[in-house]
């Protein structure tokens, strides 16, 4: 196994993956600070939305890891999306693990959302993307409303992968929107990106599906609500 695979996502993310695979009830992510701090240096007891939480992250890193608080927040949110309650707390506080296990109010906690299916949990945690699909703003809105990803919403394909591979889906700024499985190869997606579904038979020798990533084969994590945009992308479901 390559070294980058061993380190992908850092120890915090690996801990979240293991907790999900073990169907653990709780995950403790210990740091040198008491938890996520707000602008007044007070501990945030419950994680807000991903964007709000990441907005509080300072650029420092922990001495023993490669990700600092940003890595721990990402891992805690990933664990919560997988059905595991995750707490970020100080590893220097006596009895911290016993306190977390007993449910005492310690540090910053991310709680699982309701209704996450086992398949969605697997898509969110167990897949290592083999490539990346860059999508337009309309596709981002559509995906967050629960739509499948159609070829018209894709603007770029990064990496090489075969049919059935896991892919990350990112916006124009390369922030990850979700991940899932695609029946198409990277070469096929490159040929059909930006095109309408009715054009696919004239482009491809075999059309496996109208969707590049079907909604049932995709996990899109929670996000901050944004004002609705009347413009609709061709990547949205008709």
N, C-alpha and C positions, 0 to 999 in steps of 0.2 A: 504494500500500500504506500502511496506517495506521501511525503511529509505534509503537503498542503491538505491532504485528506484527513490526516491525523489531527491537524490543528484547526480544521474548518470550524469557524464559529467560536473558537476558544473553549476553555474548560467550562465556563458558565453555560454555554449553549449545549455542550456535550452532556452536562448534568441535567439540563431540561429534557434532552432527548431520552436519556436513560430513565428519568422519572416517568416520562410518558409511556415508554415501552414496558415499564414495570407496573403501570397503572397505579402509581403511588398516590397517596392522599395529599402529601405535603412535600415541598422542596425548600430547603434552606440554602440561601446564597449569602455566604458570610463575607463581610468587607471590613475595612478599617474605619468606616463611619457607621453611624446608627441607622442609615437608610437613605432614601432619596430626600434631599433637602429643598425646601422652597426658597423664594427670594429672600426671606427673613431668616434663613438658616434653621428653620424648624422642620422636623421630620414629617414627611407626607405619609399618613398612615395607610391610605388606600390609593393604589395607582389610578390616576385618571386615564384618559385616552392615550394612545401611543404617542401622538404628536405632542400633546401637552406634557407628557412625562419626559420625552426626549428634549423638549425645550428647556427643561430644568437641569440638564446634564452639563457639568463643567468639563473643560477639555483635559483635566488631569487624568492620570492612569494609576492603577495600583501597582505597587512595587513587585508583587508576585505574579501578576498576570499580564495579559495583552489587551485587555479591553476596558478596565476600570468600571465606573458606574454605568456607562453606556452599554457595555457588554452584559452587565447584570440585569439591567432593565429589559434588554432585548430577550434574555433568557427567561426572565420572570414572566413576561408577556407571552412568550412562546409556550411556556409551561401552562399558563392559564388557558390559552387557546386549546390546549390538549386535555383540559379537564383536571389539572393539578393546581392546587393552591400553592403559590410561591411567595416566600418572604425574604426580603433583603434586610440583613441586620448586621450589627457589629460582632465580629468574632472575638472581641476582647471582653465582652460582657459576660460575667459569670452566669452559668445556667441558661445561656441563650437558647441552646437546642431544646432543652426540656421545656422552656417557656414557649417556644414556637410550636412544639408538638402538642402542648396542652391548650393551645389556642389563645394564649395571652397576647395582649396588644403590644407587639414588639416590632420595631422597624417599619418597613414599608411592604405591604402585601398586595399581590395581584391575585384576584379570585377568578375562577373559571366562569366562562359565559355558559348560559343554559342552552341545551339542545345541540351540543357538538357531537356529531355521530362518530363512530369508530373510524369509518373511512376518512372523514374529514380530518380527524386527529392524525391518522397515518399520513395523509397528504401534507399536513402542516409540519410534521416532525421527522418522519423517517426518510423523506426523499432528499437526495442530494442532486440538485439540478445539473444536467449535462450541458445546458445552453440557456440562453436568455432571449426573451421576446420583448422588444420595446414597443409600446402601444401609445396611441394618441390620447388626447384628453377626453374625447368622447367615449373611447373604449374604457378608460378608467372609470368614468361615471357609470357606464353600463355594467361593468364587472362588479362594482360595489353595490349595484342594485340586484345582483344575482343573475346577470345574463351570462351566456357563453361567450367565448372569444371567437369572433369571426375574422376571416382574412383581412377584411377591409380596415380593421382597426390597428393592424400591425404596421409599424414603420421601419423596423430593423430587426435583424436576426443576428445574434452573437453566439459564436461557438458552433461546433459541429456535433450533430447527434442523429441517432437513428429513430425509426418509427417506434412509438411506445415509450419514448424517453421522458424523464421528468424535466420540466423547464421552469425557470423563474420568469415571472411577468413583471416588468418594470415600466414606470412612466418615463416621460421625456427627460426627467432629471435623474433617471436610473435609480429611483427609490422603489423598492419592491412593493408591488401591489398584491401579489399572491404567487402561487405555484401550482403546477398540475401536470397532467400527462397529455401528450399529444400523439395522435396516430401517424403524424407526418414526420419526415426527415427534415433536417435543417435546409437541405437543398430544395425540397418541395415547398417548405414555408417561404423561402426566399422568392420562389417563382410566383407564389399566389398572394403574397402580402400586398395589401392595398387594393385587392381586386374583389369584385362582387361574387357572391356564392354561385350565381348562375353562369359565371365565366369559367369555373373550375374544370368542367369536363373538357373544354377546349385547350386547357393548359396542362392538365395532368393525365397520365395514362390510366390511373385508377383514383377515383374519388372515394376515400374511406368515410368521410363525414363532411358536412357543411361547416362544422366547427373545427377550428384548429385546436382549441381546448374546450371540451364540453363542461358545463357548469357542475355536473356530477363528478367530474374528474379534476376538480379545482378547489383549492382552499384560498379564500380571501379573508384576511383577518379584519377585526373591527377597525374603524377609522373615525376621525373627526367628521361630523356632519358639515357639509358645505351647502351654501345656497343653491337651489336647483338651477340648472342651466337649460334654457329652452332648446338650445341647439342639440341635435341628436346625431351621434356618429353612425356610420354604416355598420359599426361593430355591434350595435345594439340589436336586440331581438325585435323582429318586426311584429 
